[in-house]
């Protein structure tokens, strides 16, 4: 399970924090522009969560059904 939260939107770039297993201490982050698909920054969470899967799973759950981006959310898998 991974939680995410929108921190800010600056010049079209969305700044999200990523919390693996809901752990705010070992957070990661991603900054991207959804209009241009430009990735500005990607920071994997600290160990033991230092794996690309956390950010990938979070990004997969960021969009609402209408295509807008969520302010916060959670993605779970098994």
Residue, then its C-alpha position, 0 to 999 in steps of 0.5 A: x500500500x502506498x499513500x500520496x499527497x499533492x504538496x503544490x502546483x507550480x508552473x504546471x508541475x505537480x509536486x507529490x509526496x509518496x508514503x510507502x505503507x503510509x510511512x511519512x518518515x521514509x517518504x519519496x516524491x515525484x514532480x511532473x507536468x501532466x500536460x507535457x508528461x515531463x518528469x522534473x524530479x523523482x526521489x525514491x523513498x528511503x530504505x527499506x522502501x527504496x524501490x521504484x514500485x512505490x512511485x509507480x504504484x502511486x502515479x497509477x492511482x493519481x488520476x480521477x475518473x474525469x482525468x483530473x489529478x487527486x489531491x491525495x489518495x492511496x493505492x493498494x495491491x497484493 
